[in-house]
Amino acid sequence: MTIEVDRADVQALTADGAQLVDVLSEQQYEEEHIPSAINIPLGLLDRLAARLRRDDGVIVYCYDYQ
């Protein structure tokens, strides 16, 4: 299931154990990312999704160019 969340939701969800996943490139991740986020570039997400702790929730994010 996919839902859109705001900053307060992210803070509450991560406090409850949700895992943050930054899907930008490794270079963009190194330049700036949310503390505690792991990096799985979008092109690798399908192959590496099994490593995620799905029972705790997963928040996937990237930069919004709008």
C-alpha positions as CSV (number, residue, x, y, z in Angstrom):
1,M,0.0,0.0,0.0
2,T,1.3,3.5,-0.9
3,I,0.3,6.6,1.0
4,E,1.6,10.2,1.0
5,V,2.9,11.5,4.3
6,D,4.1,14.8,5.6
7,R,7.0,15.7,7.9
8,A,5.0,15.1,11.1
9,D,3.9,11.7,9.8
10,V,7.5,10.8,9.0
11,Q,8.7,11.8,12.4
12,A,5.9,9.8,14.1
13,L,6.4,6.7,11.9
14,T,10.1,6.6,12.4
15,A,9.7,7.0,16.1
16,D,7.5,3.9,15.9
17,G,10.3,2.0,14.0
18,A,9.6,2.7,10.3
19,Q,12.6,2.5,8.1
20,L,13.6,5.5,5.8
21,V,14.8,4.6,2.3
22,D,16.3,7.3,0.1
23,V,16.0,6.2,-3.6
24,L,18.3,8.9,-5.1
25,S,21.7,8.1,-6.6
26,E,24.5,7.3,-4.2
27,Q,26.2,10.6,-5.0
28,Q,23.0,12.6,-4.2
29,Y,22.5,10.5,-1.0
30,E,26.0,11.4,0.1
31,E,25.5,15.1,-0.5
32,E,22.4,15.2,1.6
33,H,19.9,12.8,3.2
34,I,17.6,12.5,6.2
35,P,19.6,11.2,9.2
36,S,19.0,7.4,9.7
37,A,17.9,6.9,6.1
38,I,19.5,4.1,4.1
39,N,20.2,4.4,0.4
40,I,18.8,2.1,-2.2
41,P,18.8,3.8,-5.6
42,L,15.5,3.5,-7.4
43,G,16.9,1.3,-10.1
44,L,17.9,-1.3,-7.5
45,L,14.8,-1.1,-5.3
46,D,13.1,-4.1,-6.8
47,R,16.2,-6.3,-6.3
48,L,17.0,-5.1,-2.8
49,A,13.5,-4.6,-1.3
50,A,13.7,-8.0,0.5
51,R,16.3,-6.5,2.8
52,L,13.8,-4.0,4.2
53,R,12.0,-4.4,7.6
54,R,8.5,-4.4,6.2
55,D,6.7,-5.2,9.5
56,D,8.0,-1.9,10.9
57,G,6.9,0.1,7.9
58,V,9.0,1.6,5.1
59,I,9.1,5.2,4.0
60,V,10.6,5.7,0.5
61,Y,11.4,9.2,-0.5
62,C,13.3,11.2,-3.1
63,Y,13.7,14.9,-4.0
64,D,10.6,16.5,-5.4
65,Y,11.6,18.6,-8.4
66,Q,8.3,20.5,-8.5
